[in-house]
Amino acid sequence: MNKNAYKWSGLANSKAVSVVEKDGKASLTLKTRSQNKPGKATKTVGLRKGQVKGNAAIKKHLSGNFYRRDLERAALARFTALAKAKSGRKAINKKTRRGRK
């Protein structure tokens, strides 16, 4: 989760969460229990269907499955920040004063 603390460490905890963006697509990565099989050590879930469905997917995988409910708010904040950065700012039209014609 981009923080340097024991709580977020993937090495210190048996369950860890990561929300990253790669090639314009956000994904949720969860650490699984298969430590002896590096290919199956992580589970990646795509979050490509927009803000509302992405938030629902994060809640489902973290709180719904009793995975790491304490990291849910941080994962939602990270996904929201990635979505805002991807969408960019909209151009605001500067209003002009209307005087007499």
Short mmCIF file of the C-alpha atoms (twelve columns), coordinates in Angstrom:
data_MODEL
# 
_entry.id   MODEL 
# 
loop_
_atom_site.group_PDB 
_atom_site.id 
_atom_site.type_symbol 
_atom_site.label_atom_id 
_atom_site.label_alt_id 
_atom_site.label_comp_id 
_atom_site.label_asym_id 
_atom_site.label_seq_id 
_atom_site.Cartn_x 
_atom_site.Cartn_y 
_atom_site.Cartn_z 
_atom_site.pdbx_PDB_model_num 
ATOM 1   C CA . MET A 1   0.000   0.000   0.000   1 
ATOM 2   C CA . ASN A 2   3.013   2.288   -0.520  1 
ATOM 3   C CA . LYS A 3   3.753   2.552   3.188   1 
ATOM 4   C CA . ASN A 4   6.757   1.396   5.138   1 
ATOM 5   C CA . ALA A 5   5.312   -0.210  8.251   1 
ATOM 6   C CA . TYR A 6   4.814   -3.677  9.700   1 
ATOM 7   C CA . LYS A 7   1.052   -3.499  9.109   1 
ATOM 8   C CA . TRP A 8   1.417   -3.177  5.321   1 
ATOM 9   C CA . SER A 9   4.435   -5.451  4.881   1 
ATOM 10  C CA . GLY A 10  3.989   -8.396  2.565   1 
ATOM 11  C CA . LEU A 11  7.032   -10.123 4.028   1 
ATOM 12  C CA . ALA A 12  5.973   -9.915  7.665   1 
ATOM 13  C CA . ASN A 13  2.284   -10.805 7.217   1 
ATOM 14  C CA . SER A 14  0.748   -13.949 5.803   1 
ATOM 15  C CA . LYS A 15  -1.939  -11.811 4.123   1 
ATOM 16  C CA . ALA A 16  -1.062  -8.655  2.204   1 
ATOM 17  C CA . VAL A 17  -2.902  -6.347  -0.206  1 
ATOM 18  C CA . SER A 18  -1.678  -4.214  -3.096  1 
ATOM 19  C CA . VAL A 19  -3.555  -1.924  -5.490  1 
ATOM 20  C CA . VAL A 20  -1.487  -0.984  -8.532  1 
ATOM 21  C CA . GLU A 21  -2.007  0.346   -12.031 1 
ATOM 22  C CA . LYS A 22  -0.220  -1.182  -14.980 1 
ATOM 23  C CA . ASP A 23  -0.805  -0.225  -18.609 1 
ATOM 24  C CA . GLY A 24  -3.790  1.913   -17.637 1 
ATOM 25  C CA . LYS A 25  -5.564  -0.918  -15.801 1 
ATOM 26  C CA . ALA A 26  -5.883  -1.080  -12.036 1 
ATOM 27  C CA . SER A 27  -5.599  -4.422  -10.246 1 
ATOM 28  C CA . LEU A 28  -5.920  -5.756  -6.716  1 
ATOM 29  C CA . THR A 29  -3.246  -8.256  -5.679  1 
ATOM 30  C CA . LEU A 30  -3.706  -10.536 -2.675  1 
ATOM 31  C CA . LYS A 31  -1.079  -12.747 -1.090  1 
ATOM 32  C CA . THR A 32  -2.132  -16.400 -0.813  1 
ATOM 33  C CA . ARG A 33  -0.963  -19.164 1.457   1 
ATOM 34  C CA . SER A 34  0.958   -21.212 -1.150  1 
ATOM 35  C CA . GLN A 35  4.453   -20.087 -0.159  1 
ATOM 36  C CA . ASN A 36  6.226   -23.043 -1.785  1 
ATOM 37  C CA . LYS A 37  4.763   -22.283 -5.217  1 
ATOM 38  C CA . PRO A 38  5.861   -18.785 -6.289  1 
ATOM 39  C CA . GLY A 39  3.619   -18.837 -9.358  1 
ATOM 40  C CA . LYS A 40  0.545   -19.275 -7.166  1 
ATOM 41  C CA . ALA A 41  1.712   -17.068 -4.292  1 
ATOM 42  C CA . THR A 42  -0.453  -14.123 -5.385  1 
ATOM 43  C CA . LYS A 43  -3.988  -13.710 -6.654  1 
ATOM 44  C CA . THR A 44  -4.639  -10.765 -8.979  1 
ATOM 45  C CA . VAL A 45  -8.103  -9.328  -9.555  1 
ATOM 46  C CA . GLY A 46  -8.725  -6.786  -12.308 1 
ATOM 47  C CA . LEU A 47  -10.504 -3.536  -11.371 1 
ATOM 48  C CA . ARG A 48  -11.439 -2.249  -14.831 1 
ATOM 49  C CA . LYS A 49  -15.164 -1.609  -14.673 1 
ATOM 50  C CA . GLY A 50  -15.153 1.872   -13.230 1 
ATOM 51  C CA . GLN A 51  -15.129 3.478   -9.821  1 
ATOM 52  C CA . VAL A 52  -18.310 1.989   -8.331  1 
ATOM 53  C CA . LYS A 53  -17.709 -1.601  -9.432  1 
ATOM 54  C CA . GLY A 54  -14.022 -1.362  -8.539  1 
ATOM 55  C CA . ASN A 55  -14.882 -0.256  -5.000  1 
ATOM 56  C CA . ALA A 56  -17.407 -3.080  -4.718  1 
ATOM 57  C CA . ALA A 57  -14.800 -5.622  -5.858  1 
ATOM 58  C CA . ILE A 58  -12.295 -4.384  -3.268  1 
ATOM 59  C CA . LYS A 59  -14.907 -4.585  -0.499  1 
ATOM 60  C CA . LYS A 60  -15.938 -8.064  -1.634  1 
ATOM 61  C CA . HIS A 61  -12.408 -9.461  -1.638  1 
ATOM 62  C CA . LEU A 62  -11.234 -7.834  1.597   1 
ATOM 63  C CA . SER A 63  -14.243 -7.612  3.938   1 
ATOM 64  C CA . GLY A 64  -16.536 -10.111 2.268   1 
ATOM 65  C CA . ASN A 65  -13.977 -12.915 2.417   1 
ATOM 66  C CA . PHE A 66  -12.648 -11.860 5.856   1 
ATOM 67  C CA . TYR A 67  -9.221  -11.363 4.275   1 
ATOM 68  C CA . ARG A 68  -7.830  -8.106  5.758   1 
ATOM 69  C CA . ARG A 69  -10.692 -5.842  6.803   1 
ATOM 70  C CA . ASP A 70  -8.255  -3.404  8.401   1 
ATOM 71  C CA . LEU A 71  -6.711  -2.612  4.988   1 
ATOM 72  C CA . GLU A 72  -10.007 -1.979  3.194   1 
ATOM 73  C CA . ARG A 73  -10.057 1.803   3.678   1 
ATOM 74  C CA . ALA A 74  -6.449  2.144   2.536   1 
ATOM 75  C CA . ALA A 75  -7.105  0.013   -0.561  1 
ATOM 76  C CA . LEU A 76  -10.208 2.065   -1.439  1 
ATOM 77  C CA . ALA A 77  -8.264  5.309   -1.011  1 
ATOM 78  C CA . ARG A 78  -5.460  4.010   -3.234  1 
ATOM 79  C CA . PHE A 79  -7.915  2.900   -5.953  1 
ATOM 80  C CA . THR A 80  -9.706  6.253   -5.812  1 
ATOM 81  C CA . ALA A 81  -6.401  8.116   -6.162  1 
ATOM 82  C CA . LEU A 82  -5.439  5.977   -9.172  1 
ATOM 83  C CA . ALA A 83  -8.840  6.546   -10.798 1 
ATOM 84  C CA . LYS A 84  -8.630  10.314  -10.293 1 
ATOM 85  C CA . ALA A 85  -5.113  10.454  -11.716 1 
ATOM 86  C CA . LYS A 86  -6.183  8.423   -14.736 1 
ATOM 87  C CA . SER A 87  -9.254  10.510  -15.498 1 
ATOM 88  C CA . GLY A 88  -7.368  13.813  -15.490 1 
ATOM 89  C CA . ARG A 89  -8.853  17.234  -15.031 1 
ATOM 90  C CA . LYS A 90  -11.678 18.562  -17.099 1 
ATOM 91  C CA . ALA A 91  -11.184 21.867  -18.850 1 
ATOM 92  C CA . ILE A 92  -13.178 24.634  -17.239 1 
ATOM 93  C CA . ASN A 93  -14.607 27.244  -19.552 1 
ATOM 94  C CA . LYS A 94  -13.852 30.701  -18.283 1 
ATOM 95  C CA . LYS A 95  -17.024 32.707  -18.040 1 
ATOM 96  C CA . THR A 96  -17.034 35.954  -19.938 1 
ATOM 97  C CA . ARG A 97  -18.725 39.069  -18.762 1 
ATOM 98  C CA . ARG A 98  -21.716 40.100  -20.742 1 
ATOM 99  C CA . GLY A 99  -22.061 43.789  -21.210 1 
ATOM 100 C CA . ARG A 100 -24.174 45.929  -23.414 1 
ATOM 101 C CA . LYS A 101 -24.325 44.982  -27.015 1 
# 
